[in-house]
């Protein structure tokens, strides 16, 4: 890291500042010079700090603070700083991901020319002058604090395996924004091939149901040319089902469906091992086989559908046409088998065929679980709930090193639960390790919440309930903060939603979680503050909260009420849906709230998606069949919750309503 | 597509020259163009790639077919089909002539991207479903007298991987 003042005050930064402060930026006004000067000083003298600069456009009265990470590897750390000092308390947008810079804008172009396209955060505080002042001052404080710290490297790279595990866990736990942050961190860190990075992107877009976005990926044809793992191919086929075939198949027009498939300029994997594919992908394969008259493969597909009892999930017209064409499906068993990636992977697949076997191999033999995870073979196994006692006994005796490897399996373990197959003992072991092994960083908390939710769903005894809550309370100083208020409130709300066999343990944990928020409640946004107060009241926690800023309606209320907004809330957790619907209706009585927890694409889900003017999705354990149907059907603005609890869904809902 | 691979060793002693291989590959690209054509080489000259002195390629070399077709001319013809030509090379004076020629030949800035990377050492030409890679720079010596090894592959996943890798490697520059 270079901290040589002579270099930082050199022509590079001078030229950059001349451009940044020039055309398109009106902060050159002498009245503003005292506010601007400290930021210029840091930009000139400290190359170890992010460049932080104000921008004001007088014509449209728009104020923004640009925070530029000097290296891509520093983006993650810079985001952390922004969140700690400014967002979301003082930012209405821009605090979560680097901005998409506009090459035609002179100020943005200056940043692109001197730094990079994807390392700049553009923070906005809205039109309120007081909020703008607070944003500017908080970033000034950030620079002052950072410049006073000991000089040391602050971009310590996390091991790649840990980041991938975190990504899987975030996706499984429904952390939409968090999974994007981890993906960006992996990208910035390096060490992963661009093809594998593309696989992660595809996996994420599939989970969120963003079919059109997935099919528009520039690298997609090249990814498909490389014989990707089955889940990647399936994700692409799922997207084709939602974004390309939905319209034709919904009216039974098979010719049009095939024509759309034929003219799609993508090397789709239309003749693959259908054994592990879901009904969405199988629908695409059936359409393709029918269109090209491949009777043998049609027979194979129909046989698989009957064998896996998925036939009722295929559009009736398509299924009938396929059965007429290939009536002898019952005997068809010969299907193409994809080439194994390697002998090692093939042998690994053969030797590991249960959760117990997987944990044993990863923990005791140090087996790299990548092959199993990449191909999602675990989806074919009975859920961990079926072997809960054996798995839990194995997990109880693991050393820290063995746990470190097994933590990589958190994401699939959470997903295998599917809100129905809880494995309480094994889940408790995961929580034990998270709490004792300090897996309490921002990137881990969504997973810990999902595990806690699963465990509490299993109706633990009073003693088990008390023990868990006490352990959470003991670790709470490590993770409860204003920055994490969303996930903290998810935990608090869960205490209300589940049966309570020990009132005092619940109260103690509630106080430990809510008290730090109440102390700094001036930093909470109005909706979060209102929800915190509501939770405290319901739990009987007597805390002092900041008064509401004014008696006038909140931004959301002003923008929503009377406009006939219809918001669709989607989550597989019915309790969360009810809770958020109730809170939203109180917050803004003028809106209509629709809810859905359908696991697959149903008529009801599609109708709700069509009627909604805003959609909010919590994607924990959700399938593309449902999320894809929503995103394909709706013209509404869509938001994703960054977690699976009530506070996460509520925050996303308020943001999308106020947008 | 069935993957095919062939390795050719060129050089004065073997009597094999690389320019014919490059020229043939680029004719293939011209007839079946892709979205992007990558020319990656630390040193590039505007070498002759097709001998058209007999007029054998008149029908595909444009309205005014040259006797000798140089690399920049061939790349411009490919770009005219809608392909984006991406040239990655070192910021070295040796490359200036070629870069001037190609900038002159491809005026549409959406069809030409020039990347100057002082750290690059790879030598690859990668088009629609094919890749040519090896030890040879696209210079007079590299394609003429030097003893080099060049591997040409079609229909292989390595082609798609090269496209993704190059795009990721030079994503944000220029």
Contacts between the chains, C-beta under 8 A, distances in Angstrom:
chain1	res1	chain2	res2	distance
A	116	B	172	5.3
A	117	B	172	5.1
A	118	B	172	6.7
A	193	B	161	7.8
A	193	B	165	7.3
A	194	B	164	4.7
A	194	B	165	5.5
A	194	B	167	7.3
A	194	B	168	3.6
A	194	B	169	7.8
A	195	B	161	5.8
A	195	B	164	5.3
A	195	B	165	7.8
A	197	B	168	7.4
A	198	B	164	6.5
A	218	B	167	7.3
A	219	B	163	7.6
A	219	B	164	5.0
A	219	B	167	6.6
A	221	B	160	7.4
A	222	B	160	3.7
A	222	B	161	7.3
A	222	B	163	4.7
A	222	B	164	4.8
A	223	B	160	7.1
A	223	B	164	7.0
A	224	B	160	7.8
A	225	B	157	6.0
A	225	B	159	7.0
A	225	B	160	3.5
A	226	B	157	4.0
A	226	B	160	4.9
A	226	B	161	5.9
A	227	B	157	6.0
